[in-house]
């Protein structure tokens, strides 16, 4: 059994007092004895990388934000808990088990960059997590544990793009989750992309990333590096769903072979079945069944054309139809596109329609030509990564499973519906609960009986969102 418990506690921590008796608070105590630069150096030395998907070095991010502080206004820490990547439930599980660990990490980050405010960005549908975190913040403030840092919980929308860094800032600022054009660091909550605005920079870190910080500061970078690899030290919290015996969330050390992660958390494939493919969310290339020995590290998964992402692995066994998987991915990303970049929305919708037609065995060679052409244009002038995700995931399926797509073209395969690719609502009774509302979600982000034909950015321009 490879499961460990650095950030994903085996049972819930129900109070601040209980957390403190379990050696909680040692990170803050150590940080208060260090200068901000020394805190950042310790995080840099640990090699901690962002667990939200991109894997960017956390210490370097902190260093950049700290280096762009302004005397006009303090900086802000933003905790990105707007989890919505298909196949992922790790951030919500961490908050359910121990929100104090995340609060402590945010407070240490605030000291490191000179922030007096930490905002926790969750979705308004995360009722249980919002309540758990709110109670933890109340205890932290009443006990004086937060010491000069205001803590707030922000409840935003369900949209996938709400989890994108700049869109998260835009939403907290009272707008819709439309990605900003931003500099290399995020200039404040209220500043948009304007570096001339008198606003302190904002540090945006993922929930799991900050859950690692307290012990790094308390126990040192060498302790953190005692697990994992040189380039990918520490642990990662993974979610296993799809065609496995069970679904679940567990923490493993970086470098664990993917098949072992699937076995230990998901119980392996169902009886008599073999694994055909694995999706690492909808931002990385597909992993084929003969690549399951690949260690779960940033460097190893990148080398095979995929990635760690947010640690969510959707497993497909030998009964899966990869044309249906491609159609499901394409539809999810096309619907969730905001429409600021026309190729992303329009080409994305064309890809979704064409792949749905293919999976129904109704496509012709011309349709395959359309698919390949649109994959080449969908990411033109894109301001966020969503359109590139269409390219990365779909091109990898076309590369690894050409025979299955060709069989649909020739009519040798039975028609199939697109696989539902959607946010995880929960895991109950060891089975994932997907947001089936996405089946009726329109490209304009409504759930009306028909699409308005208007992109979300135009449909909502000038209207105030309910969280304003």
C-alpha positions in Angstrom: 0.0 0.0 0.0 1.5 3.3 -1.1 -0.9 5.7 0.5 0.5 8.4 2.9 -1.0 11.1 5.0 1.0 14.4 4.8 -1.8 16.7 3.7 -4.8 14.3 3.4 -5.6 13.3 7.0 -7.0 9.8 7.5 -9.9 11.2 9.5 -11.4 14.7 9.9 -9.9 17.2 12.3 -12.9 18.8 13.9 -11.5 21.8 15.9 -8.5 24.1 16.1 -7.6 22.6 19.5 -7.5 19.2 18.0 -5.4 20.4 15.2 -2.9 22.1 17.6 -2.6 18.9 19.6 -1.6 17.1 16.4 1.3 19.5 15.9 -0.7 22.0 13.9 0.4 25.6 14.2 4.2 24.7 14.2 4.5 26.2 10.7 3.1 29.6 11.7 5.2 29.6 14.9 8.3 28.9 12.8 7.4 31.5 10.2 7.0 34.2 12.8 10.6 33.7 13.7 11.8 34.1 10.1 12.1 37.1 7.8 9.7 37.0 4.8 12.6 36.3 2.4 13.8 33.4 4.5 10.3 31.8 4.4 10.3 32.1 0.6 13.8 30.6 0.4 12.6 27.6 2.4 9.7 27.1 0.0 12.1 27.5 -2.9 14.5 24.9 -1.5 11.7 22.4 -1.0 11.0 22.2 -4.7 7.2 22.4 -4.0 5.3 22.8 -7.3 1.8 24.0 -7.7 -0.8 21.3 -7.4 -3.5 23.0 -9.3 -2.4 21.7 -12.7 0.5 23.7 -14.1 3.1 22.5 -11.7 4.8 25.9 -11.5 7.5 26.2 -8.7 5.7 27.7 -5.7 8.7 29.4 -4.2 9.4 31.2 -7.5 5.8 32.4 -7.6 6.0 33.8 -4.1 9.4 35.4 -4.9 7.9 37.1 -8.0 4.9 38.5 -6.0 7.0 39.6 -3.1 9.4 41.4 -5.6 6.5 43.4 -7.0 5.0 44.7 -3.8 3.9 48.3 -3.7 4.0 50.8 -0.8 0.6 52.0 -1.9 -1.4 48.9 -1.0 -0.7 45.5 0.6 -0.7 42.3 -1.3 -3.4 39.6 -1.1 -3.3 35.8 -0.9 -6.0 34.0 -2.9 -6.6 30.3 -2.2 -7.9 28.7 -5.3 -10.4 26.1 -4.1 -12.7 26.5 -7.2 -12.2 22.9 -8.1 -13.9 21.9 -11.3 -11.5 19.8 -13.3 -13.3 16.6 -14.5 -12.2 13.6 -12.5 -10.9 15.6 -9.5 -12.1 15.8 -5.9 -8.9 16.3 -4.0 -9.2 19.9 -2.9 -12.6 19.4 -1.4 -11.5 16.2 0.3 -8.6 18.1 1.9 -10.9 20.8 3.1 -13.3 18.3 4.5 -10.6 16.5 6.4 -8.6 19.4 7.7 -9.3 23.0 6.7 -6.9 24.3 9.4 -4.0 23.0 7.4 -4.9 25.2 4.4 -5.6 28.2 6.6 -2.2 27.8 8.2 -0.6 27.7 4.8 -2.4 30.8 3.7 -1.3 32.7 6.8 2.3 31.7 6.2 2.0 32.9 2.6 0.6 36.2 3.8 3.6 36.8 6.0 5.9 35.9 3.2 4.5 38.4 0.7 3.3 41.1 3.1 -0.4 40.5 2.7 -3.1 41.5 5.2 -5.9 39.7 3.5 -6.5 36.0 2.4 -9.5 35.1 0.3 -10.6 31.5 -0.1 -12.4 31.1 -3.5 -14.9 28.2 -3.4 -18.0 27.5 -5.5 -21.3 28.4 -4.0 -22.4 24.8 -4.6 -19.6 23.5 -2.2 -21.9 23.9 0.8 -20.2 21.4 3.2 -16.7 22.7 2.4 -17.8 26.3 2.8 -19.2 25.6 6.2 -16.2 23.6 7.3 -13.8 26.3 6.2 -16.0 29.1 7.6 -15.9 27.4 11.0 -12.2 27.0 10.9 -11.7 30.7 10.0 -14.0 31.7 12.9 -11.9 29.7 15.3 -8.7 31.1 13.9 -9.9 34.6 14.3 -11.4 34.1 17.8 -8.2 32.5 19.1 -6.0 35.2 17.6 -4.3 32.6 15.5 -4.7 34.6 12.3 -2.9 37.7 13.9 -3.5 40.6 11.7 -4.6 38.8 8.5 -8.2 39.1 7.5 -9.7 35.9 6.3 -12.6 35.7 3.9 -14.6 33.0 2.1 -15.8 33.9 -1.4 -18.5 31.7 -3.1 -18.4 31.9 -6.8 -20.1 30.2 -9.8 -20.0 26.6 -11.1 -18.3 27.5 -14.4 -15.1 25.6 -15.2 -13.2 28.8 -16.0 -13.8 30.1 -12.5 -10.8 28.0 -11.5 -8.5 29.7 -14.0 -6.2 32.1 -12.1 -7.1 35.4 -13.8 -10.8 34.5 -14.1 -10.8 33.8 -10.4 -9.5 37.3 -9.7 -12.0 38.7 -12.1 -14.9 37.0 -10.4 -13.8 38.0 -6.9 -13.7 41.5 -8.2 -17.4 41.2 -9.0 -17.3 40.2 -12.6 -17.9 37.0 -14.6 -15.3 34.3 -14.8 -13.7 35.5 -18.0 -9.9 35.2 -18.1 -7.9 38.5 -18.0 -4.9 39.5 -20.1 -2.4 39.6 -17.3 1.3 40.2 -16.7 3.6 37.4 -15.4 2.3 38.1 -11.9 -1.3 38.8 -10.9 -1.7 42.5 -10.2 -4.2 42.6 -7.5 -7.9 41.6 -7.1 -9.2 44.8 -8.4 -6.6 45.9 -11.0 -7.5 43.8 -14.0 -4.4 43.5 -16.1 -3.3 47.2 -15.6 0.1 47.3 -14.0 -0.3 51.0 -13.4 -3.2 50.6 -11.1 -2.4 51.3 -7.4 -3.1 47.8 -6.2 -0.8 45.3 -4.5 -0.1 42.0 -6.3 -2.2 38.9 -5.6 -0.7 35.5 -4.9 -2.9 32.8 -6.2 -2.2 29.3 -4.9 -4.1 26.0 -5.1 -5.6 24.5 -2.0 -3.3 21.4 -2.0 -0.3 23.6 -2.7 -0.9 25.6 0.5 -1.7 22.5 2.5 2.0 21.5 2.1 3.4 24.8 3.3 3.1 24.6 7.1 5.1 21.4 7.4 7.8 22.6 5.0 8.3 25.7 7.1 8.1 23.7 10.4 10.2 20.7 9.4 12.4 22.0 6.6 12.9 21.5 2.9 14.9 18.3 3.4 12.0 16.7 5.2 9.7 17.6 2.3 12.2 16.2 -0.2 12.5 12.9 1.7 9.6 11.6 -0.5 9.2 12.0 -4.2 11.9 12.7 -6.9 14.4 15.4 -7.4 12.2 17.3 -9.9 8.9 16.3 -8.3 9.5 16.1 -4.5 6.8 15.4 -2.0 3.4 13.8 -2.4 0.3 14.4 -4.6 -3.3 13.8 -3.8 -5.0 11.8 -6.6 -8.6 11.1 -7.5 -9.3 7.8 -9.3 -12.7 7.4 -11.2 -14.0 5.7 -14.2 -13.7 2.0 -15.0 -12.2 0.8 -11.7 -13.6 -1.4 -8.9 -14.1 1.7 -6.7 -13.6 5.4 -6.8 -11.7 7.4 -4.3 -9.1 10.0 -3.2 -5.7 9.2 -1.8 -2.3 10.7 -1.2 0.8 9.0 -2.7 4.4 10.0 -2.9 5.5 11.4 -6.2 7.2 8.8 -8.3 4.7 6.0 -7.7 3.8 4.2 -10.9 0.4 5.1 -12.2 -0.8 1.5 -12.2 0.0 1.3 -8.5 -2.0 4.6 -7.8 -4.9 3.1 -9.7 -4.7 -0.1 -7.8 -4.3 1.4 -4.3 -7.0 4.1 -4.7 -9.3 2.6 -7.3 -8.8 -1.2 -6.7 -7.6 -1.7 -10.2 -9.7 -2.4 -13.3 -13.0 -4.3 -13.0 -12.8 -8.1 -13.0 -11.8 -9.5 -16.4 -11.1 -6.1 -17.8 -7.9 -4.3 -18.8 -7.1 -0.6 -18.9 -7.2 0.9 -22.4 -6.6 4.6 -21.5 -6.4 7.2 -18.7 -7.3 10.8 -18.9 -5.4 13.1 -16.6 -8.4 15.6 -16.5 -9.0 17.5 -19.7 -5.8 19.4 -19.9 -3.2 16.6 -20.7 -2.7 14.0 -23.4 -4.3 10.6 -23.0 -2.2 7.9 -21.3 -2.4 4.5 -23.0 -2.7 1.1 -21.3 1.0 0.3 -22.1 2.2 3.4 -20.3 0.8 2.6 -16.9 4.3 1.9 -15.5 5.0 5.7 -15.9 5.8 7.3 -12.5 3.4 10.0 -11.4 5.8 12.9 -11.6 5.8 16.1 -13.7 8.9 15.0 -15.7 7.8 11.4 -16.4 4.3 12.1 -17.4 5.4 15.1 -19.5 7.8 12.8 -21.3 5.0 10.6 -22.6 2.9 13.6 -23.7 0.7 13.9 -20.7 0.9 15.5 -17.2 0.0 15.3 -13.5 -2.6 18.0 -13.9 -4.6 18.2 -10.7 -4.1 14.5 -9.9 -7.5 13.4 -11.3 -7.2 10.2 -13.4 -10.3 9.0 -15.3 -9.8 5.3 -16.2 -11.2 3.7 -19.3 -11.1 -0.1 -19.8 -11.1 -2.2 -22.9 -14.9 -1.7 -23.4 -14.5 2.0 -23.8 -15.0 3.7 -27.2 -12.4 6.4 -27.6 -14.4 8.3 -30.2 -17.1 8.7 -27.5 -14.4 9.9 -25.1 -13.1 12.5 -27.5 -16.6 13.7 -28.2 -17.3 14.1 -24.5 -14.1 16.0 -23.9 -14.7 18.3 -26.9 -18.3 19.1 -25.8 -17.2 19.9 -22.2 -14.5 22.3 -23.2 -16.6 23.9 -26.0 -19.5 24.5 -23.6 -17.2 25.9 -20.9 -15.4 28.3 -23.3 -16.4 31.9 -22.4 -16.3 33.2 -26.0 -13.8 36.0 -25.6 -11.6 34.3 -28.2 -13.8 33.4 -31.1 -11.8 30.5 -32.4 -11.9 28.8 -29.0 -15.7 29.0 -28.9 -16.6 28.5 -32.6 -14.0 26.0 -33.5 -14.6 24.2 -30.2 -18.3 23.8 -31.0 -17.5 22.6 -34.5 -15.1 20.0 -33.0 -17.8 18.9 -30.5 -20.4 18.5 -33.2 -18.1 16.7 -35.6 -16.8 14.3 -33.0 -20.4 13.6 -31.8 -21.3 12.8 -35.5 -18.2 10.5 -35.7 -19.1 8.6 -32.5 -22.6 8.1 -34.0 -20.9 6.5 -37.1 -22.5 9.2 -39.3 -19.3 11.0 -40.2 -17.4 10.9 -43.5 -13.8 11.6 -44.6 -14.8 15.3 -45.0 -15.7 15.5 -41.3 -12.3 14.1 -40.3 -10.8 16.8 -42.4 -12.9 19.4 -40.5 -11.7 17.9 -37.2 -8.1 18.1 -38.1 -8.4 21.6 -39.5 -10.2 23.0 -36.5 -7.7 21.4 -34.1 -5.1 23.6 -35.9 -7.1 26.8 -35.5 -9.0 26.5 -32.2 -6.2 28.0 -30.1 -5.5 31.0 -32.2 -5.3 34.3 -30.2 -6.3 32.5 -27.1 -5.9 34.3 -23.7 -6.1 31.2 -21.5 -5.2 27.5 -21.9 -8.7 26.1 -22.5 -8.4 26.0 -26.3 -5.0 24.4 -26.1 -6.5 21.7 -24.0 -8.8 20.9 -26.9 -5.7 20.4 -29.1 -3.7 18.5 -26.6 -6.3 15.9 -25.5 -8.0 15.4 -28.9 -4.8 15.2 -30.9 -3.5 12.6 -28.5 -6.7 10.4 -28.9 -6.4 10.7 -32.7 -2.8 9.7 -32.5 -3.2 6.7 -30.2 -6.5 5.3 -31.3 -6.8 6.0 -35.1 -8.3 2.6 -35.8 -11.3 3.2 -33.5 -12.1 6.4 -35.2 -11.6 4.9 -38.7 -14.0 2.1 -37.7 -16.7 4.7 -37.0 -16.0 6.3 -40.4 -16.4 3.0 -42.1 -19.5 1.9 -40.1 -17.7 -1.0 -38.6 -18.4 0.2 -35.1 -21.8 0.6 -33.5 -23.0 4.2 -32.8 -22.3 5.4 -29.3 -23.3 8.5 -27.3 -20.5 10.9 -26.2 -19.1 10.0 -22.7 -20.2 12.4 -20.0 -17.2 14.5 -19.1 -18.2 16.8 -16.2 -17.3 18.0 -12.8 -17.3 15.6 -9.9 -20.0 16.5 -7.3 -18.9 13.9 -4.8 -17.8 10.3 -4.2 -20.4 8.4 -2.3 -20.3 4.7 -1.5 -17.0 4.5 -3.4 -18.7 5.7 -6.6 -18.3 9.1 -8.3 -21.2 11.3 -8.7 -20.9 13.4 -11.8 -22.7 16.7 -12.5 -25.3 15.3 -15.0 -26.7 18.8 -15.5 -23.8 19.3 -17.9 -25.7 17.2 -20.4 -28.2 20.0 -20.8 -25.9 23.0 -20.3 -25.9 25.2 -23.3 -22.9 26.9 -24.9 -24.2 30.3 -23.6 -23.9 28.8 -20.0 -27.7 28.6 -19.5 -29.8 25.4 -19.0 -32.5 26.6 -21.3 -34.1 24.2 -23.8 -32.2 25.8 -26.7 -29.0 27.8 -27.1 -29.3 31.5 -27.6 -26.5 31.4 -30.1 -24.7 34.1 -28.1 -21.3 33.5 -26.4 -21.3 33.9 -22.6 -19.1 37.0 -22.7 -21.7 38.7 -24.9 -24.8 37.2 -23.3 -23.7 38.5 -19.9 -21.9 41.7 -20.8 -23.3 44.6 -18.7 -25.2 42.3 -16.4 -24.2 42.0 -12.7 -23.5 38.5 -11.5 -25.4 37.3 -8.4 -22.2 37.2 -6.2 -21.4 40.9 -6.8 
